[in-house]
Amino acid sequence: MSLDKSLKTAANLSRHRNVLRRHERIDVLREEERWREGQAPVGLPKVAHRKANIGGKDKKAKGPEKEEGKK
């Protein structure tokens, strides 16, 4: 029997999200020193949230290795 698409594993639930929750946006604004204490948490400015490549290998780095192995 196959697993329904709506049932996700724990690994799939922890993937990168493009949209931040309000408290996460406030944390980013604090780090950037754009947050003032006592400021209303509504109408927050937009915050860039980019995914960082961690531990990934470059495709260009793989190319020369394959060529060396063929010779």
N, CA, C and O atoms as a GROMACS GRO file, in nm:
protein
  284
    1MET      N    1   0.084  -0.117   0.000
    1MET     CA    2   0.000   0.000   0.000
    1MET      C    3   0.090   0.124   0.000
    1MET      O    4   0.189   0.130   0.072
    2SER      N    5   0.054   0.222  -0.080
    2SER     CA    6   0.136   0.343  -0.090
    2SER      C    7   0.095   0.445   0.017
    2SER      O    8  -0.015   0.439   0.072
    3LEU      N    9   0.185   0.538   0.043
    3LEU     CA   10   0.163   0.642   0.142
    3LEU      C   11   0.095   0.762   0.076
    3LEU      O   12   0.136   0.805  -0.032
    4ASP      N   13  -0.007   0.816   0.139
    4ASP     CA   14  -0.078   0.930   0.085
    4ASP      C   15   0.012   1.054   0.082
    4ASP      O   16   0.098   1.069   0.168
    5LYS      N   17  -0.006   1.143  -0.018
    5LYS     CA   18   0.077   1.262  -0.033
    5LYS      C   19   0.066   1.357   0.085
    5LYS      O   20   0.160   1.431   0.113
    6SER      N   21  -0.047   1.357   0.154
    6SER     CA   22  -0.067   1.450   0.265
    6SER      C   23   0.011   1.409   0.390
    6SER      O   24   0.032   1.491   0.479
    7LEU      N   25   0.055   1.284   0.396
    7LEU     CA   26   0.132   1.237   0.510
    7LEU      C   27   0.280   1.255   0.480
    7LEU      O   28   0.337   1.188   0.394
    8LYS      N   29   0.342   1.347   0.551
    8LYS     CA   30   0.482   1.381   0.525
    8LYS      C   31   0.573   1.323   0.632
    8LYS      O   32   0.531   1.302   0.746
    9THR      N   33   0.696   1.297   0.594
    9THR     CA   34   0.794   1.251   0.691
    9THR      C   35   0.854   1.372   0.763
    9THR      O   36   0.836   1.486   0.718
   10ALA      N   37   0.924   1.350   0.871
   10ALA     CA   38   0.980   1.459   0.949
   10ALA      C   39   1.083   1.538   0.868
   10ALA      O   40   1.094   1.659   0.886
   11ALA      N   41   1.157   1.473   0.780
   11ALA     CA   42   1.258   1.542   0.700
   11ALA      C   43   1.194   1.640   0.602
   11ALA      O   44   1.249   1.747   0.578
   12ASN      N   45   1.080   1.605   0.547
   12ASN     CA   46   1.014   1.694   0.452
   12ASN      C   47   0.949   1.814   0.520
   12ASN      O   48   0.932   1.918   0.458
   13LEU      N   49   0.914   1.801   0.646
   13LEU     CA   50   0.850   1.911   0.716
   13LEU      C   51   0.950   2.018   0.759
   13LEU      O   52   0.909   2.130   0.788
   14SER      N   53   1.078   1.986   0.763
   14SER     CA   54   1.178   2.082   0.810
   14SER      C   55   1.255   2.147   0.695
   14SER      O   56   1.367   2.191   0.716
   15ARG      N   57   1.197   2.153   0.577
   15ARG     CA   58   1.267   2.213   0.463
   15ARG      C   59   1.263   2.366   0.469
   15ARG      O   60   1.197   2.423   0.556
   16HIS      N   61   1.331   2.430   0.377
   16HIS     CA   62   1.341   2.575   0.373
   16HIS      C   63   1.205   2.638   0.342
   16HIS      O   64   1.134   2.594   0.251
   17ARG      N   65   1.170   2.740   0.419
   17ARG     CA   66   1.046   2.812   0.395
   17ARG      C   67   1.080   2.953   0.347
   17ARG      O   68   1.172   3.015   0.400
   18ASN      N   69   1.008   3.003   0.248
   18ASN     CA   70   1.032   3.137   0.196
   18ASN      C   71   0.965   3.244   0.281
   18ASN      O   72   1.009   3.358   0.283
   19VAL      N   73   0.859   3.208   0.350
   19VAL     CA   74   0.783   3.304   0.429
   19VAL      C   75   0.815   3.284   0.577
   19VAL      O   76   0.809   3.172   0.628
   20LEU      N   77   0.849   3.393   0.646
   20LEU     CA   78   0.882   3.385   0.788
   20LEU      C   79   0.761   3.420   0.873
   20LEU      O   80   0.675   3.498   0.831
   21ARG      N   81   0.756   3.363   0.990
   21ARG     CA   82   0.652   3.401   1.087
   21ARG      C   83   0.690   3.534   1.149
   21ARG      O   84   0.804   3.578   1.136
   22ARG      N   85   0.597   3.598   1.214
   22ARG     CA   86   0.620   3.732   1.268
   22ARG      C   87   0.738   3.736   1.364
   22ARG      O   88   0.822   3.826   1.355
   23HIS      N   89   0.746   3.640   1.456
   23HIS     CA   90   0.856   3.643   1.553
   23HIS      C   91   0.990   3.618   1.485
   23HIS      O   92   1.093   3.668   1.530
   24GLU      N   93   0.991   3.540   1.376
   24GLU     CA   94   1.114   3.516   1.302
   24GLU      C   95   1.159   3.644   1.230
   24GLU      O   96   1.278   3.673   1.223
   25ARG      N   97   1.062   3.719   1.176
   25ARG     CA   98   1.095   3.846   1.111
   25ARG      C   99   1.150   3.946   1.211
   25ARG      O  100   1.242   4.021   1.180
   26ILE      N  101   1.094   3.948   1.331
   26ILE     CA  102   1.142   4.039   1.435
   26ILE      C  103   1.285   4.002   1.474
   26ILE      O  104   1.368   4.090   1.496
   27ASP      N  105   1.315   3.872   1.484
   27ASP     CA  106   1.451   3.828   1.516
   27ASP      C  107   1.550   3.875   1.410
   27ASP      O  108   1.660   3.920   1.444
   28VAL      N  109   1.512   3.865   1.282
   28VAL     CA  110   1.600   3.910   1.174
   28VAL      C  111   1.619   4.062   1.181
   28VAL      O  112   1.730   4.112   1.160
   29LEU      N  113   1.511   4.134   1.209
   29LEU     CA  114   1.521   4.280   1.220
   29LEU      C  115   1.610   4.320   1.336
   29LEU      O  116   1.682   4.419   1.327
   30ARG      N  117   1.605   4.245   1.446
   30ARG     CA  118   1.694   4.273   1.560
   30ARG      C  119   1.840   4.254   1.522
   30ARG      O  120   1.925   4.334   1.558
   31GLU      N  121   1.869   4.146   1.449
   31GLU     CA  122   2.006   4.119   1.405
   31GLU      C  123   2.057   4.230   1.314
   31GLU      O  124   2.175   4.266   1.318
   32GLU      N  125   1.969   4.285   1.231
   32GLU     CA  126   2.006   4.392   1.138
   32GLU      C  127   1.997   4.530   1.204
   32GLU      O  128   2.024   4.631   1.140
   33GLU      N  129   1.960   4.533   1.331
   33GLU     CA  130   1.943   4.657   1.409
   33GLU      C  131   1.842   4.751   1.345
   33GLU      O  132   1.861   4.873   1.343
   34ARG      N  133   1.733   4.693   1.292
   34ARG     CA  134   1.624   4.771   1.234
   34ARG      C  135   1.500   4.766   1.322
   34ARG      O  136   1.396   4.820   1.284
   35TRP      N  137   1.509   4.702   1.437
   35TRP     CA  138   1.395   4.686   1.528
   35TRP      C  139   1.415   4.773   1.650
   35TRP      O  140   1.521   4.770   1.713
   36ARG      N  141   1.313   4.851   1.685
   36ARG     CA  142   1.317   4.934   1.806
   36ARG      C  143   1.225   4.871   1.910
   36ARG      O  144   1.112   4.833   1.877
   37GLU      N  145   1.271   4.859   2.033
   37GLU     CA  146   1.188   4.804   2.140
   37GLU      C  147   1.066   4.895   2.158
   37GLU      O  148   1.077   5.018   2.155
   38GLY      N  149   0.952   4.835   2.177
   38GLY     CA  150   0.828   4.909   2.193
   38GLY      C  151   0.757   4.935   2.061
   38GLY      O  152   0.647   4.990   2.060
   39GLN      N  153   0.819   4.896   1.951
   39GLN     CA  154   0.759   4.912   1.819
   39GLN      C  155   0.644   4.812   1.803
   39GLN      O  156   0.652   4.700   1.853
   40ALA      N  157   0.539   4.853   1.733
   40ALA     CA  158   0.425   4.765   1.711
   40ALA      C  159   0.465   4.650   1.617
   40ALA      O  160   0.533   4.674   1.517
   41PRO      N  161   0.424   4.526   1.648
   41PRO     CA  162   0.462   4.412   1.564
   41PRO      C  163   0.376   4.395   1.439
   41PRO      O  164   0.387   4.294   1.370
   42VAL      N  165   0.292   4.491   1.408
   42VAL     CA  166   0.210   4.485   1.287
   42VAL      C  167   0.269   4.579   1.182
   42VAL      O  168   0.326   4.683   1.217
   43GLY      N  169   0.257   4.544   1.057
   43GLY     CA  170   0.309   4.626   0.950
   43GLY      C  171   0.461   4.624   0.944
   43GLY      O  172   0.524   4.727   0.921
   44LEU      N  173   0.520   4.507   0.966
   44LEU     CA  174   0.666   4.494   0.965
   44LEU      C  175   0.720   4.510   0.822
   44LEU      O  176   0.653   4.474   0.726
   45PRO      N  177   0.841   4.564   0.810
   45PRO     CA  178   0.900   4.572   0.676
   45PRO      C  179   0.938   4.434   0.625
   45PRO      O  180   0.951   4.339   0.703
   46LYS      N  181   0.954   4.424   0.494
   46LYS     CA  182   0.992   4.297   0.434
   46LYS      C  183   1.133   4.261   0.475
   46LYS      O  184   1.218   4.348   0.495
   47VAL      N  185   1.156   4.130   0.487
   47VAL     CA  186   1.287   4.079   0.527
   47VAL      C  187   1.329   3.972   0.427
   47VAL      O  188   1.253   3.879   0.401
   48ALA      N  189   1.449   3.986   0.372
   48ALA     CA  190   1.499   3.887   0.277
   48ALA      C  191   1.540   3.762   0.354
   48ALA      O  192   1.610   3.769   0.455
   49HIS      N  193   1.496   3.648   0.306
   49HIS     CA  194   1.528   3.521   0.370
   49HIS      C  195   1.573   3.426   0.260
   49HIS      O  196   1.490   3.366   0.190
   50ARG      N  197   1.703   3.412   0.245
   50ARG     CA  198   1.758   3.331   0.138
   50ARG      C  199   1.811   3.200   0.192
   50ARG      O  200   1.859   3.191   0.305
   51LYS      N  201   1.802   3.099   0.110
   51LYS     CA  202   1.854   2.969   0.147
   51LYS      C  203   2.004   2.968   0.119
   51LYS      O  204   2.048   3.006   0.010
   52ALA      N  205   2.081   2.926   0.215
   52ALA     CA  206   2.226   2.918   0.199
   52ALA      C  207   2.266   2.778   0.158
   52ALA      O  208   2.214   2.680   0.212
   53ASN      N  209   2.356   2.768   0.061
   53ASN     CA  210   2.408   2.637   0.021
   53ASN      C  211   2.514   2.596   0.122
   53ASN      O  212   2.619   2.660   0.134
   54ILE      N  213   2.486   2.490   0.193
   54ILE     CA  214   2.579   2.442   0.294
   54ILE      C  215   2.621   2.301   0.257
   54ILE      O  216   2.538   2.212   0.244
   55GLY      N  217   2.750   2.283   0.242
   55GLY     CA  218   2.802   2.150   0.215
   55GLY      C  219   2.777   2.099   0.076
   55GLY      O  220   2.800   1.981   0.049
   56GLY      N  221   2.730   2.184  -0.015
   56GLY     CA  222   2.705   2.140  -0.151
   56GLY      C  223   2.831   2.139  -0.233
   56GLY      O  224   2.924   2.216  -0.208
   57LYS      N  225   2.834   2.052  -0.330
   57LYS     CA  226   2.950   2.045  -0.418
   57LYS      C  227   2.919   2.119  -0.547
   57LYS      O  228   2.807   2.114  -0.598
   58ASP      N  229   3.018   2.188  -0.600
   58ASP     CA  230   3.001   2.257  -0.727
   58ASP      C  231   3.001   2.156  -0.840
   58ASP      O  232   3.075   2.058  -0.837
   59LYS      N  233   2.919   2.181  -0.940
   59LYS     CA  234   2.917   2.094  -1.056
   59LYS      C  235   3.044   2.112  -1.137
   59LYS      O  236   3.091   2.018  -1.201
   60LYS      N  237   3.101   2.234  -1.134
   60LYS     CA  238   3.224   2.260  -1.207
   60LYS      C  239   3.339   2.179  -1.149
   60LYS      O  240   3.427   2.136  -1.223
   61ALA      N  241   3.339   2.159  -1.019
   61ALA     CA  242   3.446   2.084  -0.955
   61ALA      C  243   3.440   1.936  -0.994
   61ALA      O  244   3.544   1.869  -0.998
   62LYS      N  245   3.322   1.886  -1.024
   62LYS     CA  246   3.308   1.745  -1.063
   62LYS      C  247   3.361   1.721  -1.204
   62LYS      O  248   3.412   1.613  -1.233
   63GLY      N  249   3.349   1.820  -1.291
   63GLY     CA  250   3.388   1.805  -1.431
   63GLY      C  251   3.532   1.763  -1.450
   63GLY      O  252   3.556   1.661  -1.515
   64PRO      N  253   3.630   1.836  -1.396
   64PRO     CA  254   3.771   1.797  -1.415
   64PRO      C  255   3.805   1.661  -1.355
   64PRO      O  256   3.890   1.590  -1.408
   65GLU      N  257   3.741   1.624  -1.245
   65GLU     CA  258   3.767   1.494  -1.184
   65GLU      C  259   3.727   1.382  -1.279
   65GLU      O  260   3.797   1.281  -1.290
   66LYS      N  261   3.616   1.398  -1.346
   66LYS     CA  262   3.571   1.294  -1.440
   66LYS      C  263   3.666   1.285  -1.557
   66LYS      O  264   3.696   1.175  -1.605
   67GLU      N  265   3.716   1.400  -1.605
   67GLU     CA  266   3.807   1.399  -1.718
   67GLU      C  267   3.939   1.332  -1.682
   67GLU      O  268   3.995   1.259  -1.764
   68GLU      N  269   3.988   1.354  -1.560
   68GLU     CA  270   4.112   1.294  -1.518
   68GLU      C  271   4.099   1.143  -1.506
   68GLU      O  272   4.193   1.069  -1.536
   69GLY      N  273   3.983   1.096  -1.463
   69GLY     CA  274   3.960   0.954  -1.448
   69GLY      C  275   3.953   0.882  -1.581
   69GLY      O  276   3.985   0.764  -1.588
   70LYS      N  277   3.912   0.952  -1.688
   70LYS     CA  278   3.901   0.890  -1.820
   70LYS      C  279   4.037   0.872  -1.886
   70LYS      O  280   4.054   0.780  -1.966
   71LYS      N  281   4.133   0.957  -1.854
   71LYS     CA  282   4.264   0.951  -1.922
   71LYS      C  283   4.345   0.834  -1.881
   71LYS      O  284   4.457   0.816  -1.929
   0.00000   0.00000   0.00000
